Amino acid sequence: MGWMEDVKQGKLTDIYFERSQEILKKEGVDPYVTMEVVTHTLPEGYKWAVFTGVSEVLSLLEGLPVDVYGFEEGEILFPEEPVLTIKGRYSSFGVYETPILGMLCQASGITTKALRCRVTAGEKTLLSFGARRMHPSISTLIDRYAYMGGVDGISVIKSAEELGIKPTGTIPHALILILGDTVKALLAFDRVMDEGIPRIALIDTFGDEKFEAIRVAEALKEKLYGIRLDTPRSRRGDLKRIVEEIRQELGIRGYGHVKIFASGGLDEYKIKELSDVVDGFGVGTSLSNARTIDFSMDIVEIEGKPVSKKGKSSGMKEVYHCMRCGERIVVPSGEEPACPCGGKIEKVTQKLMENGRIMMKWTPEQVRGKTLKRVRFLSV
Ligand SMILES: [Zn+2]
């Protein structure tokens, strides 16, 4: 992995950190510090976010003389909660502030957006189609973190390979345009593609969605798994009404089994509008271009003494969660808090690394399982 080598060598960082290291070295100063990663606000009025990217941070710090405490991959976070605390001599990790934040901010942004979409999509199928909006060097990263946030499938071949799942896709407009007709393209797909791949017809290329839907259903009958609408905004009108009309027309003709998928410009709010009429959603730009969770990383202790810049609270802190009322409690490290409700308290902050040795590992599948369990407690 070329870029990780550059990160480890301290090249993918801001120059002022490297200059600081040089100055401290010349001055013979290298204190033992505690640095804390926290966000003070969440984007777009979010009430919560999901913390991801920590596995990558641990890989970066592996082997260094540092201890790391923090949230597990996929943990829910709220503003002002320290999600990661790193302890060690400043010279051993200070230069990594830039890549550490970059890893956490983008990953958490994507996973948060995916889980927000999952919350409004409920049990409906949710797919990540956003690779085309971002540089290909980060396609697999986008899909991995979207998957952790609860999407059911992803479209990029390499991402699926890494996640150990099958990539998901339908029919592009290009195939229909080249073959000249929606039904012709669908029949060709059916002739060539393996039996196990669901037949999902794209029905918005040439004609009206309703009549195209009836045509593809009549052509493939019970073999037709679903139809997808990707109608451009300029031609869309009321998408919900169009879907209802299609469903009714297919139903009375005996094609009630045909699932209806929507894609194109969707986010958690549009999914909410459509979730009672649509069976599945392909989400693109809003996932891959998800707003980052803007964490910052600051010194909170030097040589064991609390110290911090203005506007930040000093000293190492840990986060607890009340199992009864859900209250989150942030206390100075070592303190045992109690919830006013008297409920049992659970520690959210965990020890993740001891002297460079990684103590916790999570697979994307495990993280996805954990985030999905939380869906019923969350709202957007
Ligand atoms: Zn409580």
Boltz pocket constraint, residues with backbone or C-beta under 6 A from the ligand:
constraints:
  - pocket:
      binder: B
      contacts: [[A, 322], [A, 323], [A, 324], [A, 325], [A, 326], [A, 327], [A, 339], [A, 340], [A, 341], [A, 342], [A, 343]]
      max_distance: 6.0
